[in-house]
Amino acid sequence: MKTLTRSGWYQKSALFLLFFSFFSSINAQFFTRITDASPLVTESIPNVGASWNDINADGWIDLFICGFASPTQRYNRVYLNNGDGTFTADENSLFVQNGGLGTAFALLADYNHDETTDVFMGNYENATGQMTSNRWYLNNGAPDYSLSEMSVAENPNGRYPSGSWVNFDRDGDLDLFLTSAGGATDLYYQNDGSGGFTLLDTFPFLETRSTILVFDSWIDYDVDGDLDLYIANFGAGTENKLFKNMFVETLNPSYFIETEVPGLTDWASSNIGVNWVDYDNDRLPDLYANVFQGKNRLFHNKGDGTFTEITDQPIVTISGNATGINAWADVDNDGDQDLFLTKGSGTSSIGHLYLNDGFGDFTELNAEEAGELVGNIPSNFQAGDWGDYDNDGDMDLFLVGTASTTAGRPNYLFRNETGAEANWLKVDWQARFGDEDGFGGKISVKATINGVPTWQVRYLHGGLSSFGFQGDTRANFGLGDATFIDTIIVEFPSFLFFCTNFSANQILDFANGSCPEMVSGIEESEVLSGHQILKALSPNPVAKTLTIYLETPELMEITVSISNLSGQQLRMLGKKAISPGGNHINYPVDSLPAGIYYLCIEGPNFKEALKFVKR
């Protein structure tokens, strides 16, 4: 798949030995099916999707299950995590009481900036096949949370199989994008900063869709510093679409153009879910697509806005009826992301677990190695994803049973048994910084694993990480034999900061001051009160001359420099006085080696940085 240098060959051999020794040390099967959680989170009900998220802020992820309904029964569920491997059902939650609406998915986020996790309930159709309106719930406070329904103007009935929280306009708050199906129209709600929403209809990606399923994902696919939109369609003859965000080029945060990218947009098939993941640890987002009644597809990001399809890996060579499960996580904590997927087989599913060797080569595990997670499973799964529900540092898996409106089949919960076999780090990034929200951003971690300095990236999806499922929103990293983390880079849509020198095997909570020093970013207490100075860099990627766009409310002097991805300053570009209003500065960068850098500015009481790619 890749041509390795001699040093690369030694690195790969070392990682293989680590992989081999890891499995030699496992006495039991990799995963154990849990059947005694109380109440039974694996009960047989007509399910569609689910969400792992900490609704009551006690440090343990809870489980929301979305289901269809009969005229007399409601199948939404809220299970609160007790922290001891068991759950308590919340029978009084409005999410449960309104379960007769045909809930397709639940998205959890703090959309009104009160430091509690709120809930959006996306509906598809009710038990009689009629379109229904969506529901918005405000969290009234932890730890004894309760949900209150919020009224939203212009909330039409429709079928909505997918949606995302997104902050592509860099204003610090979360907007909501909903993709439609079955004759409904896409919806885009703009957040006014306090949780109030206005429905907009001005974006080119808004459509009336006749297909039965659509999957949306926001990602900076071309690594130019703004969020683009990729839409996968379920339906033969309906091509996937990519809308490029033109903010970097125009400074207009609402300007998108439909873009053709070979491999991503030039094929039509029944897509039942996509996932952006850096599977080969080169710090670029790659795309994995589930294809119903066909072979799944993997596209490797080349770093220049183009992609190469990978066809020789086992994760793209199996055939069958793909389900919506496309679940990536470092399940063995060795420093790379692995894949679990299922293929349908009548009323059952065939589970497949593939371990990654760190270079993008995958090995499939058998039932003796992985347990009941693989092979024939007597339930027809539509959704599923990873979440560390027992906070032991390894990723567990919840699988959602059936999409039938009347008949239920069991859900499945699998506990990961690797325990302390390898080191790990978990980053709870949803501890807020002022009014900034991190959905749409990413977190990068550098550690020396088995003697090899290794970067890993986790993308902070604001939507469904697997079809119908919002996975554990905490960023989970396997560290192998590394006991120490060199660098953490947190990149939110509006700013970034660096953290250094942390020990492994902990849940890093920013709210507890674990990473107090920001290398860049603006705090509310500072003089400029959140006014972002550094607006954009262009062109990006750049070959010769980089143009820096700035905007300031007052005359000030700034210092401009270039740093590497670890925060080390490489070049001082000097001091510059900038006038109130818009400014642009040109700097030659042709002597820089090809790579990824940060352009940093520093002024009175603030530091900021944006990433750029040098060709």
Rosetta blueprint (number, residue, H / E / L):
1 M L
2 K L
3 T L
4 L L
5 T L
6 R H
7 S H
8 G H
9 W H
10 Y H
11 Q H
12 K H
13 S H
14 A H
15 L H
16 F H
17 L H
18 L H
19 F H
20 F H
21 S H
22 F H
23 F H
24 S H
25 S L
26 I L
27 N L
28 A L
29 Q L
30 F L
31 F E
32 T E
33 R E
34 I E
35 T L
36 D L
37 A L
38 S L
39 P L
40 L L
41 V L
42 T L
43 E L
44 S E
45 I E
46 P L
47 N E
48 V E
49 G E
50 A E
51 S E
52 W E
53 N E
54 D L
55 I L
56 N L
57 A L
58 D L
59 G L
60 W L
61 I L
62 D E
63 L E
64 F E
65 I E
66 C E
67 G E
68 F L
69 A E
70 S L
71 P L
72 T L
73 Q L
74 R E
75 Y L
76 N L
77 R E
78 V E
79 Y E
80 L E
81 N E
82 N L
83 G L
84 D L
85 G L
86 T L
87 F E
88 T E
89 A E
90 D L
91 E L
92 N L
93 S L
94 L H
95 F H
96 V H
97 Q H
98 N L
99 G H
100 G H
101 L H
102 G L
103 T E
104 A E
105 F E
106 A E
107 L E
108 L E
109 A E
110 D L
111 Y L
112 N L
113 H L
114 D L
115 E L
116 T L
117 T L
118 D E
119 V E
120 F E
121 M E
122 G E
123 N E
124 Y L
125 E L
126 N L
127 A L
128 T L
129 G L
130 Q L
131 M L
132 T E
133 S L
134 N L
135 R E
136 W E
137 Y E
138 L E
139 N E
140 N L
141 G L
142 A L
143 P L
144 D L
145 Y L
146 S L
147 L E
148 S E
149 E E
150 M E
151 S L
152 V L
153 A L
154 E L
155 N L
156 P L
157 N L
158 G E
159 R E
160 Y E
161 P E
162 S E
163 G E
164 S E
165 W E
166 V E
167 N L
168 F L
169 D L
170 R L
171 D L
172 G L
173 D L
174 L L
175 D E
176 L E
177 F E
178 L E
179 T E
180 S E
181 A E
182 G L
183 G L
184 A L
185 T E
186 D L
187 L E
188 Y E
189 Y E
190 Q E
191 N E
192 D L
193 G L
194 S L
195 G L
196 G L
197 F E
198 T E
199 L E
200 L E
201 D L
202 T L
203 F L
204 P L
205 F L
206 L L
207 E L
208 T E
209 R L
210 S L
211 T L
212 I L
213 L E
214 V E
215 F E
216 D E
217 S E
218 W E
219 I E
220 D L
221 Y L
222 D L
223 V L
224 D L
225 G L
226 D L
227 L L
228 D E
229 L E
230 Y E
231 I E
232 A E
233 N E
234 F E
235 G E
236 A E
237 G E
238 T E
239 E E
240 N L
241 K E
242 L E
243 F E
244 K E
245 N E
246 M L
247 F H
248 V H
249 E H
250 T H
251 L L
252 N L
253 P L
254 S L
255 Y L
256 F E
257 I E
258 E E
259 T E
260 E L
261 V L
262 P L
263 G L
264 L L
265 T L
266 D L
267 W L
268 A E
269 S E
270 S E
271 N E
272 I E
273 G E
274 V E
275 N E
276 W E
277 V E
278 D L
279 Y L
280 D L
281 N L
282 D L
283 R L
284 L L
285 P L
286 D E
287 L E
288 Y E
289 A E
290 N E
291 V E
292 F L
293 Q L
294 G L
295 K L
296 N L
297 R E
298 L E
299 F E
300 H E
301 N E
302 K L
303 G L
304 D L
305 G L
306 T L
307 F E
308 T E
309 E E
310 I E
311 T L
312 D L
313 Q L
314 P H
315 I H
316 V H
317 T L
318 I L
319 S L
320 G L
321 N E
322 A E
323 T E
324 G E
325 I E
326 N E
327 A E
328 W E
329 A E
330 D L
331 V L
332 D L
333 N L
334 D L
335 G L
336 D L
337 Q L
338 D E
339 L E
340 F E
341 L E
342 T E
343 K E
344 G E
345 S E
346 G L
347 T L
348 S E
349 S E
350 I E
351 G E
352 H E
353 L E
354 Y E
355 L E
356 N E
357 D L
358 G L
359 F L
360 G L
361 D L
362 F E
363 T E
364 E E
365 L L
366 N L
367 A H
368 E H
369 E H
370 A H
371 G H
372 E H
373 L H
374 V L
375 G E
376 N E
377 I E
378 P L
379 S L
380 N L
381 F L
382 Q L
383 A E
384 G E
385 D E
386 W E
387 G E
388 D L
389 Y L
390 D L
391 N L
392 D L
393 G L
394 D L
395 M L
396 D E
397 L E
398 F E
399 L E
400 V E
401 G L
402 T L
403 A L
404 S L
405 T L
406 T L
407 A L
408 G L
409 R E
410 P E
411 N L
412 Y E
413 L E
414 F E
415 R E
416 N E
417 E L
418 T L
419 G H
420 A H
421 E H
422 A L
423 N E
424 W E
425 L E
426 K E
427 V E
428 D E
429 W L
430 Q L
431 A L
432 R L
433 F E
434 G L
435 D L
436 E E
437 D L
438 G L
439 F L
440 G L
441 G L
442 K E
443 I E
444 S E
445 V E
446 K E
447 A E
448 T E
449 I E
450 N L
451 G L
452 V E
453 P E
454 T E
455 W E
456 Q E
457 V E
458 R E
459 Y E
460 L L
461 H L
462 G L
463 G E
464 L L
465 S L
466 S E
467 F L
468 G L
469 F E
470 Q E
471 G L
472 D L
473 T L
474 R L
475 A E
476 N E
477 F E
478 G E
479 L E
480 G E
481 D L
482 A L
483 T L
484 F E
485 I E
486 D E
487 T E
488 I E
489 I E
490 V E
491 E E
492 F L
493 P L
494 S L
495 F L
496 L E
497 F E
498 F E
499 C E
500 T E
501 N E
502 F E
503 S E
504 A L
505 N L
506 Q E
507 I E
508 L E
509 D E
510 F H
511 A H
512 N H
513 G L
514 S L
515 C L
516 P L
517 E L
518 M L
519 V L
520 S L
521 G E
522 I L
523 E L
524 E L
525 S L
526 E L
527 V L
528 L L
529 S L
530 G L
531 H L
532 Q L
533 I L
534 L E
535 K E
536 A E
537 L E
538 S E
539 P L
540 N L
541 P L
542 V E
543 A L
544 K L
545 T E
546 L E
547 T E
548 I E
549 Y E
550 L E
551 E E
552 T E
553 P L
554 E L
555 L L
556 M E
557 E E
558 I E
559 T E
560 V E
561 S E
562 I E
563 S E
564 N L
565 L L
566 S L
567 G L
568 Q L
569 Q E
570 L E
571 R E
572 M E
573 L E
574 G E
575 K E
576 K E
577 A E
578 I E
579 S L
580 P L
581 G E
582 G E
583 N E
584 H E
585 I E
586 N E
587 Y E
588 P E
589 V L
590 D L
591 S L
592 L L
593 P L
594 A L
595 G E
596 I E
597 Y E
598 Y E
599 L E
600 C E
601 I E
602 E E
603 G E
604 P L
605 N L
606 F E
607 K E
608 E E
609 A E
610 L E
611 K E
612 F E
613 V E
614 K E
615 R L
